[in-house]
Amino acid sequence: MNKIVFFGTPDYVLPVLDTLKNHGYEIAAVVTQPPKLVGRKQILTPSPVAQWAEKQGIRVIDESPKKIVNTLEELDAEVGILEAYGRILPLEILNVFPQGIVNVHPSLLPRWRGASPIEATIVAGDKVTGVTIIRLDEEIDHGPMLTQFTEEVRSDDTKITLRSRLFRKAADELVRALPLYLEGKLELKEQDHSKVTYTTLIQKDHGFIPPQYIALALQGDALQGYERYEWLIPFVKNFTLHPSPFTLERFIRALDPWPGAWTFVKLGSHNAMKQSRLKLLVAHTEKGSIAHLALDTVQHEGKNPVSWKQFKEAYPEARFEN
């Protein structure tokens, strides 16, 4: 029986843990982020991976990576498996395991290295994505590939729907490739580092869409106004788009539910316009002689979500402008 240590934190990696356990791998411990304050009552809550491990009677390690090298050495595990751990591992931890650490990354590396590959995939309008399983080295998402598979990106995919599909399939691919890797029967392939693109960790304010882009997209692409705008996507390195009904709709889907797309809207009479934040929860594009963005559900700051029709009825003078 192969002994492993699993590095991960969120709930969407649990299918991989279940699959590993069901295929007979001994999970010596999980390494995860420490408990966090959750909800309105700010209850200190262990990560989903920690909760899963506790139910299985598996050891939970949630200290800083720099403090756990000796602990990991004592576990005497053959390999580490990492998925969405949320921390960068120092070289000392990579060297603990005889077979290194295998990382499951939700993109077709070297495209979309970094922390936000699924969001970048949707925003960029990629038709195909996938998962790449690599052996970690000292650089971010840089190591040689064990295997890679593709997955179609659907026209209505959000971050959650696409991520869920990718990690469910990744679980099966991992247990197929891992035995071959551990037995030395799998030839690792270098990535084509000349084609690399990078993403960064998404921040709360990264969901902002300039209001003039919304105004243009609602009116439709017949205005021919988009080419003069370069929209810098903040969580993708050196990546810009022309704002259009299609790019804005993808952006709204990609950042649903967190941090969520939002903009500023001006409300009130012409003589007393007040600027407010407006969350853009659901939208779609309507095609025809003029393609335009159609808002479905929005949320005015401090209010409950409503349909765009309801919002317009409540604020008929609402404007998207600087």
MOUR-V386237 format. One record per pair of residues at least 24 apart in sequence whose ideal C-beta (glycine too) atoms are under 10 Angstrom apart, sorted by the first residue. I is the first residue (numbers start at 1). GAP is how many residues later the second one is. D is the distance in Angstrom with one decimal. If there is no record, write none. Layout:
i-><I:I>
gap-><GAP:GAP>
d-><D:D>
This chain:
i-><1:1:1:2:2:2:2:2:2:2:2:2:3:3:3:3:3:3:3:3:3:4:4:4:4:4:4:4:4:4:4:4:4:4:4:4:5:5:5:5:5:5:5:5:5:5:5:5:5:5:5:5:5:5:5:6:6:6:6:6:6:6:6:6:6:6:6:6:7:7:7:7:7:7:7:7:7:7:7:7:7:7:7:7:7:7:7:8:8:8:8:8:8:8:8:8:8:8:8:8:8:8:9:9:9:9:9:9:9:9:9:9:9:9:9:10:10:10:10:10:10:10:10:10:11:11:11:11:11:11:11:11:12:12:12:12:12:12:12:12:12:12:13:13:13:13:13:13:13:13:13:13:13:13:13:14:14:14:14:14:14:14:15:15:15:15:15:15:15:15:16:16:16:16:16:16:16:16:16:16:16:16:17:17:17:17:17:17:17:17:17:18:18:18:19:19:19:19:19:19:19:20:20:20:20:20:21:21:21:22:22:23:23:23:23:23:23:23:24:25:25:25:25:25:25:26:26:26:27:27:27:27:27:27:27:28:28:28:28:28:28:28:28:28:28:29:29:29:29:29:29:29:29:29:29:29:29:30:30:30:30:30:30:30:30:30:31:31:31:31:31:31:31:31:31:31:31:31:31:31:31:32:32:32:32:32:32:33:33:33:33:34:34:34:34:34:35:47:47:49:49:49:64:65:65:65:65:66:66:66:68:68:68:69:69:69:70:71:72:72:73:78:79:79:79:79:80:81:81:81:82:82:83:83:83:83:83:83:84:84:84:86:86:88:88:89:89:90:91:91:91:93:94:94:94:94:94:97:98:99:99:99:99:99:100:100:100:100:100:100:101:101:101:101:101:102:102:102:102:102:102:102:102:102:102:102:103:103:103:103:103:103:103:103:103:103:104:104:104:104:104:104:104:104:104:104:104:105:105:105:105:105:105:105:105:105:105:105:105:105:106:106:106:106:106:106:106:106:106:106:107:107:107:107:107:107:107:108:108:108:108:108:108:109:109:109:109:109:109:109:109:109:109:109:109:109:110:110:110:110:110:110:110:110:110:110:110:110:111:111:111:111:111:111:111:112:112:112:112:112:112:113:113:113:113:113:113:113:113:113:113:113:114:114:114:114:114:114:114:114:114:114:114:115:115:115:115:115:115:115:115:116:116:116:116:116:116:116:116:116:116:116:116:117:117:117:117:117:117:117:118:118:118:118:118:118:118:118:118:118:118:118:119:119:119:119:119:119:119:119:119:119:119:119:119:119:119:119:120:120:120:120:120:120:120:120:120:120:120:121:121:121:121:121:121:121:121:121:121:122:122:122:122:122:122:122:122:122:122:122:122:122:122:123:123:123:123:123:123:123:123:123:123:123:123:123:123:123:124:124:124:124:124:124:124:124:124:125:125:125:125:125:125:126:126:126:127:127:127:127:128:128:129:129:129:129:129:130:130:130:130:131:131:131:131:131:131:131:131:132:132:132:133:133:133:133:133:133:133:134:134:134:135:135:139:140:141:141:141:141:142:142:142:142:143:143:143:144:144:144:144:144:145:145:145:145:145:145:145:146:146:146:146:146:146:146:146:146:146:147:147:147:147:147:147:147:147:147:147:148:148:148:148:149:149:149:153:155:155:155:155:155:156:156:157:157:157:158:158:158:158:158:158:158:159:159:159:159:159:159:159:160:160:160:160:161:161:162:162:196:197:197:197:197:198:198:198:198:198:199:199:199:199:199:200:200:200:200:201:202:202:202:202:202:202:202:203:203:203:204:204:204:204:205:205:205:206:206:206:206:206:206:206:207:207:207:207:207:207:207:207:207:207:207:207:207:207:207:208:208:208:208:208:208:208:209:209:209:209:209:209:209:209:209:209:209:209:209:210:210:210:210:210:210:211:211:211:211:211:211:211:211:211:211:212:212:212:212:212:213:213:213:213:213:213:213:213:213:214:214:214:214:214:214:214:214:214:214:214:214:214:215:215:215:215:215:215:216:216:216:216:216:216:216:217:217:217:217:217:217:217:217:217:217:217:217:217:217:217:218:218:218:218:218:218:218:218:218:219:219:219:219:220:220:220:220:220:220:220:220:220:220:221:221:221:221:221:221:221:221:222:222:222:222:223:223:235:243:244:244:244:244:245:245:245:245:245:245:245:245:245:245:246:246:246:246:247:247:248:248:248:248:248:249:249:249:249:249:249:249:249:250:250:251:251:252:252:252:252:252:252:252:252:252:253:253:253:255:256:256:256:256:257:260:262:262:262:263:263:264:264:264:264:265:265:265:265:265:265:265:265:265:266:266:266:266:266:266:266:267:267:267:267:267:267:267:267:268:268:268:268:269:270:270:273:273:273:273:275:275:275:276:276:276:276:276:276:277:277:278:278:278:278:278:279:279:280:281:281:281:282:282:283>
gap-><24:25:77:24:75:76:77:97:176:177:180:181:24:25:26:72:73:74:75:76:94:24:25:26:71:73:74:75:76:77:93:95:97:98:174:178:24:25:26:54:56:63:66:67:70:72:73:74:75:76:77:88:91:92:96:24:25:26:43:46:47:52:71:74:75:76:77:79:24:25:26:42:54:58:73:74:75:76:77:78:79:80:82:86:94:96:129:24:25:39:40:41:42:44:45:73:74:75:76:77:78:96:24:25:27:38:39:40:41:53:74:75:76:77:78:37:38:39:73:74:75:76:153:157:36:37:38:40:41:73:153:156:36:71:72:94:148:151:152:154:155:156:35:36:39:68:69:70:71:72:91:150:154:157:158:34:35:37:38:69:153:157:68:149:152:153:154:155:156:157:65:67:68:88:151:152:154:155:156:157:158:159:31:32:35:36:39:41:64:66:154:34:38:153:149:151:152:153:154:155:156:61:151:154:155:158:31:35:37:149:153:148:149:151:152:153:155:156:151:53:54:56:150:153:154:32:51:52:25:26:29:31:32:50:54:30:31:33:44:46:47:48:49:50:52:24:29:30:31:32:39:42:43:45:46:48:51:24:26:28:29:30:31:32:51:55:28:29:30:31:32:34:37:40:41:49:51:54:56:58:62:28:29:30:53:54:55:29:52:53:54:26:27:28:29:30:27:38:39:34:35:36:26:24:25:27:28:24:26:27:24:25:28:24:26:27:26:25:24:25:24:104:56:99:102:103:56:52:93:97:52:54:48:50:84:87:88:91:31:79:83:29:115:50:52:47:49:48:45:46:47:43:41:42:43:44:49:39:84:36:79:82:83:85:34:35:36:37:43:81:33:34:35:36:42:31:32:33:34:41:44:72:75:76:79:80:29:30:31:32:33:34:37:38:40:43:27:28:29:30:42:62:63:66:67:69:70:25:26:27:28:29:31:35:36:38:40:43:61:65:24:25:26:45:56:57:59:60:61:64:24:25:34:41:59:90:92:24:40:41:42:43:87:24:25:32:33:34:36:39:82:83:84:86:87:88:31:32:35:80:81:82:83:84:85:86:87:88:80:81:84:85:86:87:88:29:84:85:86:87:124:26:27:28:29:78:80:83:84:85:86:124:26:27:82:83:84:85:86:87:121:122:123:25:26:83:84:85:86:87:120:43:82:83:84:85:86:90:117:119:120:138:139:24:46:49:80:81:82:119:35:39:40:41:42:43:44:45:48:49:81:136:39:40:43:44:80:83:87:114:116:117:131:132:134:135:136:137:77:78:79:80:82:113:115:116:117:119:134:30:32:36:38:41:42:45:78:129:133:31:32:35:36:37:39:40:128:129:130:131:132:133:134:76:108:110:112:113:116:118:124:125:127:128:129:130:131:132:29:73:109:112:115:117:123:126:130:28:30:116:121:122:125:26:27:124:25:26:27:28:24:25:24:28:33:36:37:36:39:40:43:34:35:36:38:39:40:42:43:38:41:59:37:40:41:43:44:45:48:54:55:57:46:53:54:58:50:55:57:58:48:49:51:54:45:47:48:43:44:45:46:47:32:41:42:43:44:45:46:27:28:31:32:34:35:40:41:42:43:26:27:29:30:31:33:34:39:41:42:25:29:41:43:24:27:28:97:94:95:98:129:130:97:128:93:96:97:94:95:96:97:98:99:124:43:94:95:96:97:98:99:93:96:97:98:92:95:91:92:41:39:40:41:42:37:38:39:40:41:34:36:37:38:40:34:35:36:37:34:32:33:34:52:53:56:57:31:32:56:54:55:56:58:29:54:57:27:28:29:30:49:53:55:27:28:44:45:47:48:49:51:52:53:54:55:56:72:73:26:51:53:54:55:56:69:34:38:39:42:43:46:52:53:54:55:69:71:111:33:53:54:110:111:112:52:53:54:55:64:67:108:109:110:111:31:51:108:109:110:29:30:31:34:35:38:50:80:107:29:34:47:49:50:51:64:66:69:79:81:106:107:48:78:104:105:106:107:27:28:29:32:76:77:104:26:27:28:29:30:31:32:66:68:74:75:76:77:78:103:27:30:65:74:75:76:77:90:102:26:71:73:74:24:25:65:66:68:69:70:71:72:73:24:25:64:66:69:70:71:72:67:68:69:70:67:69:24:50:41:47:48:49:38:39:40:41:42:45:46:47:48:49:39:41:45:47:38:46:32:35:37:45:47:31:33:34:35:36:44:45:46:33:35:29:32:27:28:29:30:31:32:41:43:44:29:30:31:25:24:25:26:27:24:39:36:37:39:35:57:55:56:57:58:33:35:36:46:50:53:54:55:56:49:51:52:53:54:55:56:33:44:47:48:49:50:51:52:47:49:50:51:48:47:49:44:45:46:48:44:46:47:24:25:26:27:39:42:24:25:25:33:37:40:42:24:26:28:24:25:27:25:26:25>
d-><7.1:5.0:9.9:6.9:8.5:5.4:7.1:8.9:7.9:8.0:6.0:10.0:8.0:5.1:9.7:7.4:6.9:4.5:5.6:8.3:9.8:6.8:9.1:9.9:9.5:5.5:6.7:5.4:6.8:5.6:8.6:9.2:9.8:8.9:8.6:9.5:5.2:7.4:6.3:9.3:8.3:9.8:9.8:6.4:6.1:4.6:9.2:7.9:4.9:7.4:9.2:9.6:8.4:7.4:8.5:4.8:7.1:8.5:7.3:9.6:8.2:8.6:9.6:7.5:5.1:7.8:7.8:9.1:4.6:7.5:10.0:8.8:9.3:9.0:6.0:6.9:4.1:7.3:8.8:4.2:9.2:8.3:7.5:8.8:7.2:8.7:9.8:6.4:9.3:8.3:8.8:4.8:9.8:9.4:10.0:8.0:6.9:4.6:5.5:5.5:8.5:9.1:4.7:9.8:9.8:4.7:7.2:5.5:8.3:9.3:8.8:6.0:5.9:5.1:8.7:7.2:5.9:7.4:8.9:5.4:9.5:8.0:9.4:9.7:8.6:3.8:8.1:8.9:8.6:9.8:10.0:10.0:8.4:8.7:7.2:9.5:8.1:5.6:6.3:9.0:5.3:9.1:8.0:6.6:9.2:9.5:9.5:4.3:5.3:8.9:8.0:9.9:6.3:9.0:8.9:6.3:7.2:9.3:5.6:9.8:8.7:9.4:10.0:8.6:5.9:5.2:9.3:8.2:4.8:9.2:7.5:5.8:9.6:6.8:6.4:8.8:6.4:4.4:9.4:9.9:6.3:8.8:9.7:7.1:5.9:8.1:8.5:9.1:8.8:8.8:8.5:8.2:9.7:7.4:9.0:9.1:3.9:6.8:9.9:7.2:5.6:7.0:7.8:7.4:6.7:8.2:9.5:7.1:8.8:9.5:8.6:9.5:9.8:9.3:4.8:9.7:8.6:8.8:9.5:9.6:9.3:8.6:8.1:8.0:9.7:9.5:8.3:9.4:9.9:7.6:7.6:5.4:8.9:8.9:8.8:7.8:7.0:10.0:9.0:9.6:4.5:7.8:4.9:9.5:10.0:7.8:6.5:4.1:7.1:5.4:9.3:8.1:7.8:9.9:5.8:7.8:10.0:9.4:9.1:6.1:7.4:5.8:7.0:8.9:9.8:9.8:9.6:8.3:4.7:7.5:8.6:7.8:6.8:9.2:7.8:8.1:8.6:6.9:8.8:9.0:8.8:6.6:7.4:5.4:7.3:8.6:9.5:6.3:7.5:5.5:7.0:9.7:9.9:4.2:7.6:8.9:7.3:9.9:9.0:9.1:8.9:8.8:9.9:5.5:5.9:8.6:5.8:6.2:8.0:8.7:9.7:7.4:9.2:6.1:9.0:6.5:9.4:9.6:4.7:7.8:9.5:6.7:9.3:7.8:8.1:6.5:8.2:9.5:7.3:8.0:9.8:6.7:9.9:9.8:7.5:7.8:9.5:8.9:9.3:9.3:8.5:8.4:9.0:9.9:7.5:7.1:9.5:9.1:10.0:9.1:5.8:9.3:9.2:5.8:7.3:7.3:9.4:9.9:9.5:8.3:9.4:7.2:5.9:9.3:9.9:5.0:6.4:8.4:8.3:9.5:9.5:7.2:4.5:9.5:8.9:6.2:7.3:6.0:7.4:9.1:6.6:7.6:8.6:7.0:7.0:9.4:8.6:7.1:5.3:7.5:5.0:9.8:10.0:7.4:7.2:9.5:6.2:8.1:5.5:8.5:9.7:9.1:7.6:5.1:8.6:8.4:6.2:9.7:6.8:5.1:7.5:6.4:9.9:9.9:5.6:9.7:9.6:9.5:9.8:9.1:8.0:5.4:8.3:9.1:8.2:6.5:9.7:4.7:7.0:7.3:7.6:6.6:8.3:9.6:8.9:9.1:8.5:6.2:6.4:9.0:6.8:9.3:10.0:9.5:6.7:5.9:8.6:9.1:6.9:7.4:5.5:9.1:9.9:9.4:8.2:9.8:7.6:8.1:9.6:9.9:4.5:6.0:6.1:8.3:5.3:4.1:7.3:9.3:9.7:9.7:6.9:7.6:5.3:9.8:9.7:8.5:9.1:5.8:7.8:5.5:8.1:8.9:5.8:3.8:7.4:9.0:10.0:6.1:7.0:5.3:6.9:9.3:6.3:6.6:9.9:8.7:5.0:3.8:5.8:7.8:8.5:8.6:7.8:8.8:9.5:9.5:6.0:6.0:4.2:7.2:7.9:9.1:9.7:4.1:6.6:6.8:5.1:8.9:9.8:4.8:7.5:8.9:9.7:8.5:9.6:9.5:9.3:9.7:5.7:9.7:9.5:8.9:9.4:5.4:9.1:9.9:5.6:5.2:7.3:10.0:9.2:7.7:9.8:5.7:9.5:9.4:7.3:6.4:9.0:9.1:6.5:8.4:9.9:9.0:9.5:4.5:6.4:9.8:7.7:9.1:4.7:9.6:9.7:7.7:7.0:5.0:9.7:7.6:7.8:9.8:6.3:8.7:9.2:7.2:10.0:9.6:9.3:9.7:8.0:6.9:9.9:6.2:7.6:6.8:9.9:6.8:5.5:8.1:9.7:5.8:3.8:8.8:9.5:9.8:10.0:6.0:8.5:7.2:8.4:7.4:7.5:9.9:5.4:5.4:9.8:8.7:4.7:8.3:9.7:8.9:8.3:7.6:7.4:7.8:9.1:7.9:9.0:8.4:10.0:8.7:7.3:7.4:5.9:10.0:5.7:9.8:7.1:5.8:9.8:9.5:6.1:6.4:5.5:9.3:7.2:9.8:7.3:7.4:8.8:9.2:9.6:9.9:5.4:7.8:6.8:4.5:9.9:6.7:8.9:9.5:9.9:8.1:7.4:6.7:6.2:9.9:6.1:8.5:8.6:8.3:9.5:7.7:8.0:6.4:9.4:8.1:8.5:8.7:8.8:9.5:9.6:7.0:7.4:8.4:8.3:9.0:7.9:9.3:3.9:6.1:5.5:7.3:9.9:9.8:9.8:6.4:4.8:7.7:6.3:9.2:8.8:5.0:8.0:8.2:5.4:5.8:9.2:6.2:8.4:6.1:8.5:7.7:4.5:9.5:8.8:8.7:7.6:9.5:9.0:8.7:9.8:8.6:9.6:5.6:9.9:9.9:9.9:9.6:9.4:9.3:9.7:9.7:7.4:8.6:9.4:6.7:8.7:9.0:4.9:7.3:8.8:4.7:8.0:9.6:9.7:7.6:5.8:7.1:6.3:8.0:8.4:9.9:7.4:7.1:9.7:9.0:9.6:9.3:9.1:9.7:7.3:7.2:8.5:7.3:9.8:7.3:4.0:8.1:8.8:9.3:5.8:5.3:7.1:8.7:7.9:5.2:7.5:6.7:7.3:8.1:4.7:9.9:9.5:7.5:8.1:6.3:7.5:7.6:7.3:8.4:4.8:9.0:9.8:8.0:7.5:8.9:8.4:4.6:5.2:9.9:7.5:6.2:9.5:9.2:9.7:8.2:8.8:9.4:4.8:9.4:8.5:4.5:5.2:4.7:5.3:9.0:8.4:8.5:8.3:9.2:8.0:6.1:6.8:8.5:9.3:7.7:9.8:6.4:6.6:8.1:9.7:5.8:7.1:4.7:9.3:9.9:7.0:9.3:7.7:7.1:8.4:8.9:9.9:7.5:5.0:5.0:6.7:8.0:8.9:8.8:8.1:4.0:5.8:6.4:8.5:9.5:6.9:6.4:6.0:9.6:3.8:8.6:8.7:6.3:9.4:8.0:9.3:8.2:8.6:7.0:9.7:5.4:9.2:8.3:8.9:7.7:9.6:7.3:8.2:4.3:9.4:9.6:9.9:7.6:4.1:6.3:9.7:6.6:8.0:8.6:9.0:9.2:8.7:8.8:6.7:6.4:4.5:8.6:8.4:4.9:8.1:8.9:8.5:9.2:6.5:3.7:9.3:9.4:9.2:8.2:9.4:9.8:6.0:5.5:7.8:7.4:9.7:7.3:9.4:8.3:6.4:8.9:9.7:7.0:9.9:8.7:9.0:8.9:3.8:6.1:3.6:8.2:6.1:8.4:9.5:9.8:6.7:5.0:7.1:9.4:7.6:4.4:8.1:8.5:8.7:9.5:9.9:9.7:8.9:8.1:9.6:8.3:8.8:9.2:4.7:8.0:8.8:9.4:5.3:5.2:4.0:8.3:5.8:9.4:7.4:8.4:9.9:9.6:8.3:7.2:8.6:5.5:9.9:9.6:9.7:5.2:6.3:5.0:6.0:8.7:9.8:9.8:9.3:8.8:9.3:9.7:5.2:7.7:7.3:4.9:9.3:8.9:8.9:9.6:8.7:8.1:9.5:9.2:9.2:7.1:7.8:9.9:8.4:8.5:9.4:8.7:8.8:9.5:6.6:9.9:7.7:8.7:8.2:8.7:7.9:9.7:8.9:7.8:5.3:6.9:5.9:8.9:9.5:8.2:7.0:4.6:7.6:6.2:9.3:8.3:9.9:9.2:5.0:9.8:6.8:5.6:8.1:8.3:6.5:9.0:9.6:6.5:7.4:9.5:7.8:9.7:7.2:9.0:9.8:9.5:9.5:6.3:5.6:8.8:9.7:9.1:9.1:4.4:9.1:9.7:8.0:9.7:8.3:8.6:9.6:7.7:9.4:5.8:9.6:9.8:9.3:9.0:8.5>
